[in-house]
């Protein structure tokens, strides 16, 4: 699916220039990239659907499919040689565009090992999961910016999955992933209400209907479609959520969600996450 969007809605005036620069460069080396993370969320909510996107972000995360680390080093060298990018001395995936705009480049594809992790060289002591990145890449949204160039953005189900995985890896350091997970659930029905398929009308028949739970049901169904034939990915999401639900009131995920939005109640969140699990089975 493609949309025409205006860069006037971007939260940072440098974002258009950065995206255009990346598009020109990656097209020149016949490599595709797509936007992930909080910027993908912001673009889908604020730019595509004209809704508030919650917490604003001022960095950009992109994913690129490459065969090996030699390709990554070549890309790094070519980007920095333009004078527009500087490489972080502390984080191997991080660059700075015009000295101020953070850019994280996450490689996936053949570069990943059998466990679907990438290990940053030379030490290979830091692992990052890229499970699901290939499937998400096949189902991105095409966005035409100001009728000038086209970018690819992960869909909301894809973003939700990546947020679940990110939460598992860093929930002890930050609650922002739990906040994003809940925000997507809360907003999901409203985003897709006008295009709701007849097969999903049953969500309105629930005697205890509420939009939060309805959103969780729809996310579960859309995740199952996104990862068709990839049972191991569905199982990973189920395992993460079930482990939290078993903890009941001591769940870190539920605690962080409530902290980010005190209006939500424990029972409401527990029911919603249970609904997502049920749809994934």
Backbone bond lengths (Angstrom), bond angles and torsions (degrees), N, CA, C in turn:
res aa  C-N    CA-C-N  psi(-1)  N-CA   C-N-CA  omega(-1)  CA-C   N-CA-C  phi
1 X - - - 1.468 - - 1.523 109.44 -
2 X 1.360 117.26 138.02 1.463 120.67 178.81 1.518 112.01 -121.85
3 X 1.331 114.00 150.87 1.464 121.78 179.01 1.523 108.52 -134.39
4 X 1.328 114.62 146.86 1.461 120.37 168.55 1.526 107.16 -92.65
5 X 1.331 116.75 128.02 1.461 120.04 -178.96 1.523 109.84 -128.51
6 X 1.340 114.68 159.14 1.459 121.12 178.25 1.523 109.59 -108.43
7 X 1.314 116.11 133.73 1.466 120.45 179.07 1.524 111.69 -70.63
8 X 1.333 117.55 -10.18 1.465 120.27 177.51 1.525 111.86 -60.64
9 X 1.341 115.88 -21.96 1.464 119.76 -179.63 1.528 112.98 -89.95
10 X 1.328 117.63 -4.26 1.462 119.71 177.25 1.525 109.51 -65.43
11 X 1.322 116.18 142.93 1.467 120.33 -176.61 1.523 112.40 -76.97
12 X 1.329 117.39 -15.58 1.458 120.88 179.69 1.525 108.74 -133.87
13 X 1.329 117.96 127.44 1.469 120.34 -177.22 1.527 113.50 -62.49
14 X 1.337 117.70 -21.06 1.462 120.56 179.15 1.523 112.97 -77.56
15 X 1.343 117.21 -16.32 1.461 119.78 -174.19 1.525 111.94 -62.26
16 X 1.330 117.39 -43.04 1.465 119.02 179.73 1.528 110.81 -60.90
17 X 1.325 116.74 -46.47 1.462 120.32 -179.20 1.526 110.90 -61.35
18 X 1.333 116.53 -41.47 1.462 120.49 178.89 1.526 111.13 -63.48
19 X 1.331 116.89 -47.29 1.463 120.73 -179.07 1.531 111.48 -63.58
20 X 1.326 116.61 -40.00 1.465 119.79 179.19 1.529 110.75 -66.01
21 X 1.332 116.20 -41.73 1.465 120.92 178.42 1.523 110.92 -61.59
22 X 1.341 116.57 -44.54 1.466 120.93 179.32 1.527 111.33 -65.73
23 X 1.332 116.30 -40.38 1.468 120.35 -179.81 1.525 111.12 -62.00
24 X 1.316 116.33 -46.30 1.472 120.46 179.49 1.527 110.39 -62.00
25 X 1.334 116.13 -44.56 1.468 119.30 -177.82 1.527 111.61 -65.80
26 X 1.334 117.52 -52.34 1.465 119.55 -175.65 1.533 111.83 -67.46
27 X 1.332 117.37 -31.00 1.471 119.11 173.27 1.531 110.69 -63.31
28 X 1.329 116.17 -35.76 1.471 120.58 -177.47 1.522 112.38 -68.53
29 X 1.335 117.28 -24.16 1.472 119.88 178.71 1.532 110.80 -109.13
30 X 1.339 115.46 13.37 1.468 121.75 175.66 1.534 111.84 56.19
31 X 1.327 115.38 44.42 1.463 121.85 178.16 1.523 108.58 -125.80
32 X 1.311 116.35 133.76 1.459 120.28 -179.10 1.526 110.49 -95.57
33 X 1.321 115.69 146.94 1.463 119.97 172.46 1.520 108.58 -131.06
34 X 1.309 116.09 155.47 1.462 119.55 171.75 1.518 109.80 -137.11
35 X 1.321 114.81 154.40 1.462 121.64 -174.09 1.518 109.79 -87.12
36 X 1.325 115.51 133.94 1.458 122.05 177.04 1.527 108.32 -125.87
37 X 1.320 116.37 -176.03 1.453 120.46 172.97 1.516 114.15 73.60
38 X 1.333 114.08 -159.93 1.460 120.93 -172.49 1.524 112.91 -66.85
39 X 1.335 117.62 -31.46 1.469 119.21 178.16 1.518 110.69 -66.14
40 X 1.333 117.02 -37.84 1.470 120.16 175.50 1.520 109.92 -60.73
41 X 1.325 116.01 -44.10 1.467 120.42 177.81 1.527 110.91 -59.90
42 X 1.347 116.71 -47.55 1.464 120.98 -179.02 1.524 111.55 -60.33
43 X 1.332 116.37 -43.52 1.465 120.22 -178.22 1.524 110.76 -64.42
44 X 1.321 117.24 -43.85 1.464 119.97 -178.63 1.520 110.98 -65.17
45 X 1.318 116.99 -45.81 1.461 119.53 -177.81 1.524 111.97 -73.89
46 X 1.326 117.05 -57.09 1.467 120.98 -171.09 1.521 113.47 -77.68
47 X 1.331 116.42 -42.80 1.460 120.00 -172.08 1.522 111.81 -88.35
48 X 1.336 117.15 -47.16 1.464 120.39 -176.72 1.520 111.54 -78.59
49 X 1.339 116.90 -46.74 1.466 120.46 -173.35 1.527 114.18 -106.17
50 X 1.332 117.39 1.67 1.464 122.02 175.12 1.527 112.09 55.46
51 X 1.326 115.94 44.48 1.457 121.41 177.27 1.519 109.36 -126.10
52 X 1.338 114.92 158.06 1.455 119.17 175.62 1.523 109.22 -61.11
53 X 1.330 116.16 139.54 1.465 119.41 -177.16 1.516 113.02 -104.55
54 X 1.328 117.85 7.59 1.456 119.55 -179.51 1.513 110.28 81.51
55 X 1.316 116.58 -136.56 1.454 122.86 -177.48 1.525 110.64 -63.84
56 X 1.346 116.57 127.16 1.464 121.17 -179.74 1.527 110.49 -81.75
57 X 1.324 115.92 152.71 1.458 120.45 178.13 1.517 109.51 -130.30
58 X 1.311 116.04 152.78 1.458 120.41 -179.08 1.526 111.02 -131.02
59 X 1.333 114.98 36.19 1.456 120.09 170.42 1.519 107.90 -138.36
60 X 1.312 116.21 170.43 1.463 121.06 -175.63 1.521 109.60 -129.53
61 X 1.330 116.05 131.11 1.465 122.27 174.27 1.526 108.32 -114.06
62 X 1.318 116.48 130.28 1.462 119.93 175.96 1.532 109.57 -130.02
63 X 1.327 115.48 155.09 1.460 121.95 177.46 1.524 108.76 -116.43
64 X 1.331 116.41 137.77 1.465 121.32 178.68 1.532 109.32 -131.38
65 X 1.325 116.14 137.98 1.465 121.26 177.86 1.523 108.96 -91.98
66 X 1.342 116.29 114.78 1.465 121.16 179.95 1.532 109.40 -138.18
67 X 1.335 117.20 158.59 1.466 119.75 -174.90 1.522 115.42 -79.57
68 X 1.343 117.95 -32.32 1.468 118.16 -173.32 1.525 110.89 -159.09
69 X 1.347 114.99 177.12 1.462 120.52 -177.21 1.525 112.42 -73.09
70 X 1.318 117.84 -22.08 1.465 119.54 175.15 1.524 110.29 -61.95
71 X 1.329 115.95 -40.00 1.464 120.26 176.76 1.523 110.83 -63.49
72 X 1.329 116.06 -41.55 1.468 119.35 -179.78 1.528 110.39 -62.81
73 X 1.329 116.83 -42.96 1.465 120.28 179.77 1.526 110.74 -65.51
74 X 1.331 116.63 -37.18 1.471 120.72 178.41 1.528 110.20 -64.52
75 X 1.332 116.33 -44.39 1.464 120.85 178.34 1.522 110.28 -62.67
76 X 1.327 116.98 -43.67 1.466 121.46 178.96 1.523 110.90 -58.49
77 X 1.331 115.61 -45.91 1.465 120.29 -178.45 1.525 111.52 -65.05
78 X 1.327 116.33 -41.49 1.465 119.63 -178.07 1.527 111.61 -69.91
79 X 1.320 117.33 -37.15 1.466 119.46 177.53 1.523 111.05 -65.56
80 X 1.321 116.57 -45.76 1.468 119.17 -177.89 1.528 111.59 -69.02
81 X 1.333 117.35 -27.44 1.468 120.07 -179.33 1.525 112.38 -68.78
82 X 1.341 117.37 -17.33 1.469 120.29 179.39 1.521 112.13 -73.02
83 X 1.340 116.23 -19.63 1.459 120.05 -177.26 1.510 113.59 88.58
84 X 1.336 116.70 -10.26 1.467 120.41 179.48 1.529 112.98 -88.73
85 X 1.338 116.50 -18.63 1.460 120.79 -175.37 1.526 110.94 -121.72
86 X 1.324 114.65 141.63 1.458 120.92 171.00 1.516 108.36 -122.23
87 X 1.325 116.01 141.47 1.464 121.35 -178.54 1.519 109.44 -88.03
88 X 1.323 115.94 136.92 1.461 120.65 174.69 1.525 109.42 -65.90
89 X 1.313 116.30 141.29 1.463 120.37 177.36 1.521 111.50 -87.25
90 X 1.332 117.22 -8.59 1.462 120.89 -175.68 1.524 113.50 -110.48
91 X 1.332 117.69 -34.40 1.463 121.45 -177.66 1.526 109.29 -121.36
92 X 1.333 115.25 122.50 1.466 120.32 -171.01 1.525 113.82 -66.48
93 X 1.344 116.69 -25.97 1.465 119.45 -177.29 1.523 112.69 -90.17
94 X 1.331 117.37 -5.83 1.469 120.84 -169.27 1.525 112.62 -99.92
95 X 1.335 113.81 137.92 1.457 122.70 174.78 1.528 107.97 -129.86
96 X 1.331 115.51 165.13 1.462 120.76 175.04 1.524 108.38 -125.54
97 X 1.324 115.79 123.37 1.463 121.96 179.38 1.517 108.75 -93.84
98 X 1.315 117.18 124.92 1.466 123.42 -177.12 1.528 111.03 54.00
99 X 1.322 116.44 31.98 1.468 125.18 176.67 1.524 115.08 73.62
100 X 1.329 118.78 -12.52 1.468 119.41 -170.63 1.526 114.97 -123.49
101 X 1.327 118.30 -26.89 1.467 119.94 -174.25 1.526 109.25 -98.08
102 X 1.323 115.94 117.31 1.463 120.70 -178.36 1.531 111.17 -74.92
103 X 1.318 114.82 135.81 1.463 122.12 177.43 1.523 108.95 -130.20
104 X 1.331 116.64 122.79 1.461 121.82 173.94 1.526 108.72 -107.63
105 X 1.323 116.77 127.11 1.463 122.05 178.50 1.526 108.65 -110.92
106 X 1.333 115.97 116.89 1.467 121.53 -177.35 1.529 109.07 -108.27
107 X 1.326 117.93 114.53 1.468 120.01 178.33 1.528 111.72 -83.29
108 X 1.327 115.99 146.69 1.463 120.50 176.24 1.524 108.20 -146.23
109 X 1.318 116.14 -177.37 1.464 120.02 -179.85 1.515 111.39 96.47
110 X 1.330 117.06 -136.79 1.467 121.54 -176.84 1.520 112.39 -62.85
111 X 1.310 117.32 -21.38 1.464 121.47 -179.29 1.528 111.83 -68.05
112 X 1.337 116.90 -22.07 1.468 121.45 -179.17 1.525 110.53 -76.03
113 X 1.316 115.60 152.62 1.467 120.94 176.64 1.526 109.50 -87.03
114 X 1.319 116.14 178.75 1.465 120.75 -174.08 1.522 112.79 -59.72
115 X 1.334 116.87 -28.18 1.467 120.04 179.82 1.521 112.59 -81.19
116 X 1.354 116.28 6.57 1.469 123.09 -179.97 1.525 112.64 64.10
117 X 1.324 115.44 29.11 1.459 122.37 171.66 1.523 109.02 -111.61
118 X 1.326 115.56 152.28 1.459 120.01 167.17 1.524 107.04 -105.98
119 X 1.332 115.57 146.04 1.460 121.78 -178.79 1.520 108.01 -123.72
120 X 1.322 115.88 115.93 1.455 120.10 -173.09 1.527 110.79 -70.53
121 X 1.335 116.92 126.22 1.468 120.53 179.87 1.544 110.51 -76.98
122 X 1.327 118.27 163.70 1.471 125.16 -0.66 1.534 113.42 -87.14
123 X 1.332 117.04 -18.43 1.463 118.97 -173.86 1.529 112.81 -71.67
124 X 1.339 116.16 -33.03 1.465 122.53 -175.86 1.532 111.46 56.19
125 X 1.333 115.47 34.14 1.464 119.22 -179.57 1.526 112.44 -98.03
126 X 1.322 116.09 -1.95 1.467 119.82 178.31 1.521 109.02 -121.62
127 X 1.326 116.68 117.07 1.467 121.73 -179.03 1.521 110.31 -101.96
128 X 1.318 116.15 143.72 1.461 121.79 175.37 1.519 108.35 -133.97
129 X 1.315 116.73 128.41 1.460 120.60 179.70 1.524 110.88 -74.69
130 X 1.327 115.47 131.96 1.468 120.40 172.93 1.532 109.18 -121.67
131 X 1.320 116.03 23.50 1.467 120.89 176.28 1.530 109.38 -60.32
132 X 1.303 116.86 133.70 1.457 121.35 178.10 1.515 114.65 89.38
133 X 1.337 118.00 -12.34 1.466 120.42 -176.62 1.528 111.72 -62.45
134 X 1.327 116.99 -38.39 1.467 120.12 -179.04 1.519 111.09 -65.89
135 X 1.331 116.71 -43.41 1.470 121.05 179.03 1.525 110.83 -64.90
136 X 1.328 116.50 -40.60 1.466 120.43 178.56 1.528 110.21 -64.39
137 X 1.339 116.52 -38.71 1.470 121.07 179.74 1.522 112.11 -61.43
138 X 1.323 117.17 -30.67 1.468 121.56 -178.89 1.525 112.39 -78.85
139 X 1.328 117.38 -8.98 1.472 120.70 -174.71 1.526 112.18 -130.76
140 X 1.326 116.39 36.35 1.461 119.89 -178.67 1.528 111.71 -80.24
141 X 1.326 114.94 164.74 1.463 121.68 171.69 1.519 108.78 -91.15
142 X 1.328 117.32 137.61 1.463 122.08 174.73 1.521 108.55 -96.39
143 X 1.323 116.47 122.27 1.459 121.33 -178.17 1.521 109.45 -119.88
144 X 1.328 115.76 123.64 1.460 121.66 179.89 1.525 107.67 -95.86
145 X 1.328 115.82 113.71 1.464 121.89 -173.20 1.524 110.33 -90.26
146 X 1.330 116.22 116.60 1.469 122.67 176.62 1.531 112.59 51.32
147 X 1.331 116.51 28.85 1.473 122.78 -178.37 1.534 112.61 58.93
148 X 1.346 116.18 22.92 1.469 120.33 -176.21 1.524 113.38 -109.01
149 X 1.322 117.64 -41.88 1.466 120.73 -177.77 1.526 108.64 -154.88
150 X 1.323 115.25 162.99 1.464 121.16 -175.05 1.522 110.74 -115.84
151 X 1.337 115.34 135.95 1.461 121.20 176.30 1.528 109.14 -121.32
152 X 1.312 115.92 158.28 1.460 122.13 176.70 1.529 108.58 -111.37
153 X 1.326 115.72 135.47 1.468 121.27 -177.51 1.521 109.19 -129.86
154 X 1.317 116.61 137.30 1.464 120.73 176.09 1.525 109.56 -59.38
155 X 1.327 116.95 143.97 1.465 121.17 176.84 1.524 109.91 -74.67
156 X 1.332 116.61 167.01 1.465 119.87 179.38 1.529 113.00 -59.41
157 X 1.351 119.96 -42.65 1.469 117.89 175.63 1.527 112.02 -59.28
158 X 1.327 116.52 -38.96 1.458 120.12 177.33 1.513 112.02 -63.86
159 X 1.330 116.14 -43.83 1.464 120.54 178.23 1.521 110.43 -62.79
160 X 1.333 116.24 -41.90 1.467 120.88 179.54 1.526 110.00 -59.12
161 X 1.330 116.82 -46.49 1.465 120.30 178.95 1.524 110.90 -59.88
162 X 1.325 117.49 -47.35 1.459 120.84 -178.89 1.521 111.38 -63.01
163 X 1.323 116.86 -33.44 1.461 120.69 177.49 1.529 111.41 -68.55
164 X 1.328 116.62 -37.72 1.468 120.52 176.41 1.531 109.92 -60.96
165 X 1.333 116.37 -46.67 1.464 120.96 -179.67 1.527 110.37 -65.50
166 X 1.332 116.89 -42.91 1.466 120.52 179.05 1.521 110.66 -63.10
167 X 1.346 116.31 -40.82 1.466 119.80 178.81 1.526 110.38 -59.89
168 X 1.317 117.10 -43.45 1.466 120.87 179.70 1.529 110.80 -58.30
169 X 1.329 116.71 -39.62 1.466 121.08 -175.24 1.526 113.63 -77.97
170 X 1.347 118.13 -28.82 1.467 117.83 -170.69 1.521 114.81 -137.40
171 X 1.342 117.62 22.54 1.470 118.45 -177.83 1.517 112.77 -65.33
172 X 1.336 116.88 -20.55 1.464 119.77 178.87 1.528 111.38 -77.23
173 X 1.348 116.68 -13.80 1.460 120.53 -179.11 1.520 113.36 -103.62
174 X 1.328 116.45 -29.29 1.467 119.85 -175.19 1.523 111.16 -153.35
175 X 1.323 115.20 151.75 1.458 120.47 176.61 1.516 112.52 -103.81
176 X 1.351 117.54 7.50 1.468 119.90 -173.57 1.526 112.42 -67.56
177 X 1.340 117.13 -30.08 1.467 118.67 179.30 1.523 111.06 -70.24
178 X 1.331 116.95 -39.97 1.468 120.69 175.96 1.527 110.19 -62.21
179 X 1.328 116.47 -40.02 1.467 120.87 177.53 1.524 110.81 -60.60
180 X 1.335 116.97 -44.05 1.466 121.04 179.72 1.523 111.66 -67.89
181 X 1.330 117.00 -40.68 1.468 121.23 177.69 1.519 109.97 -56.50
182 X 1.326 116.16 -48.31 1.461 120.64 -178.45 1.525 111.74 -67.69
183 X 1.333 116.45 -39.12 1.466 119.82 -178.95 1.528 110.90 -63.48
184 X 1.328 116.64 -39.94 1.466 120.09 178.27 1.521 110.39 -64.80
185 X 1.342 117.17 -44.53 1.469 120.42 177.37 1.527 110.25 -58.28
186 X 1.323 115.62 -47.22 1.464 121.45 -175.75 1.528 112.16 -63.26
187 X 1.325 117.19 -33.91 1.466 121.71 -173.68 1.521 113.92 -98.40
188 X 1.313 117.24 -9.07 1.467 121.51 -167.75 1.524 112.85 -61.36
189 X 1.320 117.10 -46.98 1.464 119.81 -178.29 1.519 110.91 -63.45
190 X 1.317 117.35 -43.33 1.464 120.91 -178.42 1.526 110.96 -62.58
191 X 1.325 116.73 -38.32 1.465 121.32 -179.77 1.529 111.25 -62.19
192 X 1.338 116.14 -41.67 1.461 120.13 -172.09 1.528 113.87 -108.97
193 X 1.325 117.48 8.86 1.463 120.53 -175.24 1.528 112.56 -55.98
194 X 1.323 117.24 -45.26 1.470 120.40 -175.81 1.525 113.17 -71.18
195 X 1.332 116.56 -17.97 1.466 120.28 179.88 1.526 111.90 -114.12
196 X 1.326 115.42 21.86 1.460 119.87 -177.28 1.524 110.31 -66.33
197 X 1.321 115.88 128.60 1.459 120.66 179.52 1.526 110.48 -75.33
198 X 1.329 115.51 150.42 1.464 120.65 -178.36 1.526 111.91 -56.27
199 X 1.309 116.58 -32.27 1.468 120.44 -179.00 1.528 112.50 -64.13
200 X 1.339 116.56 -15.36 1.464 120.34 -179.05 1.527 113.50 -103.46
201 X 1.322 117.69 3.84 1.460 119.95 -178.57 1.524 112.23 -63.77
202 X 1.337 116.59 -18.53 1.463 119.35 -177.81 1.519 112.90 -63.36
203 X 1.334 117.90 -17.11 1.467 119.10 -179.57 1.522 111.32 -63.42
204 X 1.342 116.59 -24.96 1.465 120.15 -179.09 1.530 112.30 -81.65
205 X 1.327 117.01 -10.23 1.462 120.77 -176.69 1.522 112.92 -87.29
206 X 1.312 117.05 -5.40 1.465 122.13 -179.34 1.528 109.72 -67.96
207 X 1.336 116.59 127.76 1.469 120.64 179.51 1.522 111.65 -61.85
208 X 1.333 116.74 -27.73 1.469 121.34 179.61 1.531 110.62 -108.48
209 X 1.338 115.59 39.55 1.461 121.15 -175.49 1.529 111.93 -59.71
210 X 1.332 115.57 134.79 1.462 121.46 164.94 1.527 107.57 -150.23
211 X 1.313 116.96 155.11 1.465 121.07 -171.98 1.526 112.40 -66.61
212 X 1.319 117.03 -30.63 1.461 119.98 -179.95 1.526 110.14 -64.62
213 X 1.311 116.71 -47.83 1.463 120.15 179.65 1.533 110.97 -68.28
214 X 1.339 116.46 -37.75 1.467 119.84 178.14 1.527 110.58 -61.10
215 X 1.333 116.19 -41.06 1.461 120.11 177.39 1.515 112.16 -62.05
216 X 1.333 116.29 -40.23 1.469 121.04 179.40 1.526 111.18 -65.03
217 X 1.328 116.44 -37.81 1.473 120.64 177.26 1.531 110.23 -63.84
218 X 1.323 116.44 -48.14 1.467 120.57 -178.09 1.527 111.62 -63.63
219 X 1.332 116.99 -38.28 1.465 120.08 177.57 1.524 110.35 -61.68
220 X 1.337 116.08 -44.51 1.460 119.65 178.35 1.515 111.92 -58.33
221 X 1.324 116.51 -43.28 1.471 120.70 -179.97 1.528 111.49 -66.48
222 X 1.326 116.03 -41.34 1.464 119.09 -178.61 1.530 111.94 -72.51
223 X 1.326 117.10 -32.28 1.463 120.08 174.33 1.523 110.48 -63.20
224 X 1.317 115.66 -41.14 1.470 120.09 -179.66 1.531 110.41 -63.03
225 X 1.336 116.83 -38.67 1.469 120.43 177.00 1.533 110.90 -67.79
226 X 1.331 115.46 -42.47 1.466 120.50 -177.64 1.524 111.42 -60.89
227 X 1.335 115.78 -40.25 1.462 120.24 -175.44 1.526 112.27 -108.11
228 X 1.318 116.45 35.79 1.465 121.33 177.87 1.528 110.70 -54.06
229 X 1.331 115.21 128.20 1.460 120.02 179.37 1.510 114.43 82.35
230 X 1.341 117.07 -0.39 1.468 121.67 179.91 1.529 109.17 -114.45
231 X 1.315 114.73 69.16 1.460 120.73 -175.46 1.521 112.31 -59.26
232 X 1.337 116.53 -32.11 1.461 119.38 -178.01 1.525 111.84 -64.84
233 X 1.346 116.60 -30.18 1.462 120.08 178.64 1.523 110.01 -73.82
234 X 1.330 116.25 -45.15 1.465 120.00 176.51 1.524 110.20 -58.21
235 X 1.327 116.11 -43.36 1.465 121.33 -178.71 1.521 111.32 -62.44
236 X 1.335 116.78 -37.22 1.466 119.91 179.94 1.527 111.09 -64.08
237 X 1.333 116.60 -43.69 1.467 119.92 178.11 1.520 110.30 -63.15
238 X 1.324 116.40 -45.79 1.468 121.04 179.87 1.525 110.35 -58.34
239 X 1.316 116.54 -44.94 1.465 120.74 -177.82 1.525 111.68 -62.24
240 X 1.331 116.72 -44.24 1.466 120.64 -179.79 1.524 110.65 -62.02
241 X 1.328 116.52 -46.98 1.464 120.36 -177.92 1.524 111.54 -69.53
242 X 1.325 117.14 -41.40 1.466 119.88 -179.87 1.522 111.46 -64.01
243 X 1.312 117.19 -39.00 1.463 120.13 178.19 1.520 111.49 -59.76
244 X 1.331 116.07 -36.27 1.465 119.69 178.57 1.524 111.40 -73.70
245 X 1.324 117.13 -41.49 1.465 120.12 -178.66 1.524 111.31 -64.93
246 X 1.318 117.12 -32.18 1.465 120.62 178.53 1.526 111.76 -64.90
247 X 1.321 116.34 -25.95 1.468 120.63 -179.53 1.525 112.18 -78.17
248 X 1.336 115.34 -12.12 1.464 122.39 179.42 1.533 110.93 52.17
249 X 1.337 118.27 -124.13 1.468 120.50 -174.24 1.529 113.93 -66.83
250 X 1.334 117.89 -12.65 1.467 119.93 178.95 1.532 112.26 -95.23
251 X 1.331 117.26 7.33 1.463 121.24 179.52 1.525 111.13 -63.55
252 X 1.327 116.31 125.84 1.463 120.69 177.36 1.524 110.40 -66.98
253 X 1.334 116.67 -40.16 1.464 120.38 -179.15 1.519 111.09 -60.87
254 X 1.317 116.94 -49.20 1.468 119.95 -179.13 1.523 110.47 -65.80
255 X 1.326 117.02 -39.55 1.471 120.55 177.98 1.526 110.63 -59.77
256 X 1.341 116.68 -45.57 1.461 119.90 -178.33 1.525 111.69 -67.84
257 X 1.332 117.06 -34.58 1.465 120.22 177.05 1.521 110.26 -64.58
258 X 1.325 116.63 -46.49 1.469 120.42 179.64 1.524 110.49 -63.57
259 X 1.316 116.63 -39.46 1.469 120.35 179.16 1.521 111.05 -61.96
260 X 1.331 116.99 -35.84 1.468 120.60 -179.29 1.524 112.12 -78.59
261 X 1.342 116.31 -24.20 1.468 121.22 -179.38 1.525 109.21 -147.57
262 X 1.346 117.70 85.03 1.470 122.22 -174.36 1.528 114.40 -62.10
263 X 1.331 117.72 -13.19 1.467 119.95 178.27 1.526 110.49 -67.35
264 X 1.319 116.36 -30.99 1.460 120.49 -179.07 1.523 111.00 -71.98
265 X 1.329 115.55 144.37 1.460 121.99 179.24 1.530 110.10 -104.95
266 X 1.325 115.41 154.61 1.465 121.04 -179.96 1.524 111.30 -53.35
267 X 1.332 117.15 -49.12 1.465 121.33 -176.51 1.525 111.19 -60.95
268 X 1.324 116.34 -38.15 1.461 121.70 -179.24 1.534 111.11 -64.64
269 X 1.327 116.14 -43.81 1.464 120.75 -179.95 1.523 110.61 -69.12
270 X 1.332 116.50 -43.69 1.466 121.48 -179.95 1.532 110.06 -59.07
271 X 1.322 116.23 -43.95 1.467 120.62 -179.89 1.524 110.82 -64.22
272 X 1.324 116.86 -42.08 1.466 120.86 -178.17 1.529 111.18 -64.29
273 X 1.323 117.26 -46.67 1.464 120.17 -179.97 1.526 111.01 -65.18
274 X 1.330 116.09 -35.14 1.467 120.51 175.17 1.527 110.43 -62.74
275 X 1.331 116.61 -38.81 1.469 121.14 179.17 1.526 111.41 -64.94
276 X 1.332 116.78 -41.28 1.466 120.13 177.85 1.526 110.64 -61.69
277 X 1.326 116.16 -44.04 1.470 120.83 178.42 1.526 110.55 -59.93
278 X 1.321 116.20 -46.03 1.476 120.72 -177.82 1.527 111.11 -59.06
279 X 1.328 117.11 -41.81 1.464 120.35 -178.50 1.527 112.18 -70.73
280 X 1.322 117.05 -23.97 1.465 120.63 -179.19 1.522 112.82 -82.09
281 X 1.308 117.43 -17.86 1.476 120.23 -176.07 1.532 111.17 -72.27
